Structures are given as C-alpha cells and as structure tokens.
Amino acid sequence: MTLPSATAVIPTTVPCHVAPGRNLLTPTVGRPNPVRRGKPGRFTIPSQQSSERSSIRAQAAHRAYRARPRGVDMLDPSDVQSLKDVGYCVIPEVTVEDFTHTAEFLGTPRPSRPNGPLMDILTPKEVNDSRPGTISSNYGLREFPWHSDGAVDKDPPRYLLMRAEVANPQSATTDILDLHCLLDGGLFLKYSRLICETTTRRSTYLSPFVIQHNGIWRAKWDPLRMRALGKKAASFHQDVSEAAPTKRHHWTRGDLLIIDNWRCLHRRSATSTTQRAIQRIVVKNLPE
C-alpha cells in the first residue's frame, strides 16, 4: 500500500449518508461517471433522495416475497391430481401460516357465515352448548349427517380446508362421500333433476340438488335447511343417509384436509370427547 505524499490533497470530510433502516453512517464511495465523458474524473455521490427510493423499492420487494402464495409449494402434483380424481387430498404437518396461504392459492377465502371470522374453530359441543341453528345444536356429540358447507348459498364455496390444531387418536374422524362414486353412475346422474326447497333466515326458494357450472357438476346439500321434493325425494334421502364413506380421515395435529365441496359431502363421526379443534377456511372460487 502506497502512502500519500506530503503534497497530496487529503479531503477533510468524507461524503456520507444515513442508510435507511440502519443506525450508523455509511461512507459513500464515488465512481467516475461514464456518461459525462466531457468531464473525466468527475465523481457522483448518490443523493439522499435516490437512496430512499432504492430502500422503498427493496422494502416493497421484501413484502411481496413474504406475501407470496406459498400454497404453490404446499400442493405438489399428486395433491392436485387427488383433488381431481377423488375430490380430496391430505397434507401432513402444515403450519397455520401455510394453511392460510394454501387457501389463498386455491381461490378467494370467505367467512363461512355472514359477519363471521375468516377462519372458524370447530370443536365438538353438547347440544346445550352449541350456537342455535348449527348441526351441533341438533346432533351434539352424535354422528353428523352428510352435508356440504354453504349449501343454502346460491354460490356455495368450491373448496373446504380443515387443519387439526388439537387432535388425538380418540378424536372424532371426518368422513368424506365422493358423489361420483355413489350408485354406480354417480348420484349426479340419478338426481340431476331433483329440486330442493331451501330455507334461509330471510327467505325460502327452490334450487336443484345438482347443476353444471362451466362443465363441472356442482352439488349442495344441507339436511337441516333443504328438503327434497318430488317422486324421488324418499329414495334420495335413503340413498344419502345410508351411503358409506369413501374416505375416513383420522386426525393428527397439523394435518390439512382439502375437500372439493362441489363434489363431496362430509360429516363428523360420533365422539365421546371434546378434545379436538379443527381450523376451517372455505374458498369461494377458483382463481381466474
């Protein structure tokens, strides 16, 4: 290293600026400006304003990275294929953060009831401890009937996501009924013209049990608020109530169960313990 001679001009101050987000002064090293060729040796010092703009861009990029839909990483091709083939998939050891990101990746999360939270916590309850109008208020700790979520809505949610926060081997199971596999050709074909009387808090209207939506069969059923009409009503109630589950899931903490709510019905098994807490998010539609 060559020391400066006695005649060398040593600057008494070094241009500095405060690096955004830091508590120290960082010296700024200038560089010759290659654009201004008419003034060789000219040095440019980044201004405080340009440094702040760079910092804002970096912070925005960091926020975008943290907010990325990590559900893309959660669902591998086998999970997507399982949703298409059988109407459900199970992913173990999922965190709450990845649970919400997966819901955002699948579509638009929405509250399961008006003015309700985006994420529900489902726990087994006795009849007297349940919110009026719910399945628990009618069945308590007994086995639930087959149903789909949001059945009284004219546009039911497409996907139902459930994650086990508290579970043990004695916890109630979640049963799934794939309507494509029922009755040899599918419940869709046999009851494609079945009309149901649907009752909500505000009105009563008629709606089909199953319709086609962009080439996809979409069914909805809630035995508490829907009543099948016509000649096939009795056989319909019998076929659904006596149907055996196509999947019975035994919960382990961290399990994520994704159900195609248009294709499958589900229910909770009977239980003698309340030691179970399932987080639930419903997804209204697929991303465009």
C-alpha positions, 0 to 999 in steps of 0.5 A, spaced: 500 500 500 502 506 497 502 512 502 500 519 500 505 524 499 506 530 503 503 534 497 497 530 496 490 533 497 487 529 503 479 531 503 477 533 510 470 530 510 468 524 507 461 524 503 456 520 507 449 518 508 444 515 513 442 508 510 435 507 511 433 502 516 440 502 519 443 506 525 450 508 523 453 512 517 455 509 511 461 512 507 459 513 500 464 511 495 464 515 488 465 512 481 467 516 475 461 517 471 461 514 464 456 518 461 459 525 462 465 523 458 466 531 457 468 531 464 473 525 466 474 524 473 468 527 475 465 523 481 457 522 483 455 521 490 448 518 490 443 523 493 439 522 499 433 522 495 435 516 490 437 512 496 430 512 499 427 510 493 432 504 492 430 502 500 422 503 498 423 499 492 427 493 496 422 494 502 416 493 497 420 487 494 421 484 501 413 484 502 411 481 496 416 475 497 413 474 504 406 475 501 407 470 496 402 464 495 406 459 498 400 454 497 404 453 490 409 449 494 404 446 499 400 442 493 405 438 489 402 434 483 399 428 486 395 433 491 392 436 485 391 430 481 387 427 488 383 433 488 381 431 481 380 424 481 377 423 488 375 430 490 380 430 496 387 430 498 391 430 505 397 434 507 401 432 513 404 437 518 402 444 515 403 450 519 397 455 520 401 460 516 401 455 510 394 453 511 392 460 510 396 461 504 394 454 501 387 457 501 389 463 498 392 459 492 386 455 491 381 461 490 378 467 494 377 465 502 370 467 505 367 467 512 363 461 512 357 465 515 355 472 514 359 477 519 363 471 521 371 470 522 375 468 516 377 462 519 372 458 524 374 453 530 370 447 530 370 443 536 365 438 538 359 441 543 353 438 547 347 440 544 346 445 550 352 448 548 352 449 541 350 456 537 342 455 535 341 453 528 348 449 527 348 441 526 351 441 533 345 444 536 341 438 533 346 432 533 351 434 539 356 429 540 352 424 535 354 422 528 353 428 523 349 427 517 352 428 510 352 435 508 356 440 504 358 447 507 354 453 504 349 449 501 343 454 502 348 459 498 346 460 491 354 460 490 356 455 495 364 455 496 368 450 491 373 448 496 373 446 504 380 446 508 380 443 515 387 443 519 387 439 526 390 444 531 388 439 537 387 432 535 388 425 538 387 418 536 380 418 540 378 424 536 372 424 532 374 422 524 371 426 518 368 422 513 368 424 506 362 421 500 365 422 493 358 423 489 361 420 483 362 414 486 355 413 489 350 408 485 354 406 480 353 412 475 354 417 480 348 420 484 349 426 479 346 422 474 340 419 478 338 426 481 340 431 476 333 433 476 331 433 483 329 440 486 330 442 493 326 447 497 331 451 501 330 455 507 334 461 509 333 466 515 330 471 510 327 467 505 325 460 502 326 458 494 327 452 490 334 450 487 336 443 484 340 438 488 345 438 482 347 443 476 353 444 471 357 450 472 362 451 466 362 443 465 363 441 472 357 438 476 356 442 482 352 439 488 349 442 495 346 439 500 344 441 507 339 436 511 337 441 516 335 447 511 333 443 504 328 438 503 327 434 497 321 434 493 318 430 488 317 422 486 324 421 488 325 425 494 324 418 499 329 414 495 334 420 495 334 421 502 335 413 503 340 413 498 344 419 502 343 417 509 345 410 508 351 411 503 358 409 506 364 413 506 369 413 501 374 416 505 375 416 513 380 421 515 383 420 522 386 426 525 393 428 527 395 435 529 397 439 523 394 435 518 390 439 512 384 436 509 382 439 502 375 437 500 372 439 493 365 441 496 362 441 489 363 434 489 363 431 496 359 431 502 362 430 509 360 429 516 363 428 523 363 421 526 360 420 533 365 422 539 365 421 546 370 427 547 371 434 546 378 434 545 379 436 538 379 443 534 379 443 527 381 450 523 376 451 517 377 456 511 372 455 505 374 458 498 369 461 494 372 460 487 377 458 483 382 463 481 381 466 474 
